[in-house]
């Protein structure tokens, strides 16, 4: 149901939408990963989530957009939504979805691209060797266009 004007919304319609939203929330709770506990481990600089299925998921705070350069007190102010579907740092204006975190998304697409760009610049003996081997073969194979 889409309404052009607020005045067009009847109480029955509103109650129907609320009922549908509650049902969708229950279905999401059954299907999507949820956290039951969130904390910050200072010694190892890790944000730790304990999921409702018993798994632990942790990541360095430096991966999260907006937490780089934050104070210990700010990072420690982490809290979990009552549904367990998101974590928050109110004083930093940061909110992250638990399902997205589990997929490796720690910020906006621009932030994630920058993390990837920095990772691509990383050098190692293995990476240099691979590059030399590809060079002997004429460089990186071209993508086939279908």
Buried (B, 14 or more C-beta within 10 A) or exposed (E): EEEEEEEEEEEEEEEEEEEEEEEEEEEEEEEBBBBEEBBBEEEEBEBBBBBEEEEEBEBEBEBBBBBEEBEEEBBEBBEBBEEBBBBBBEEBEBEBBBBEBBEEBBBEEEBBEEBEEEEEEEEEEEEEEEEEEEEEEEEEEEEEEE
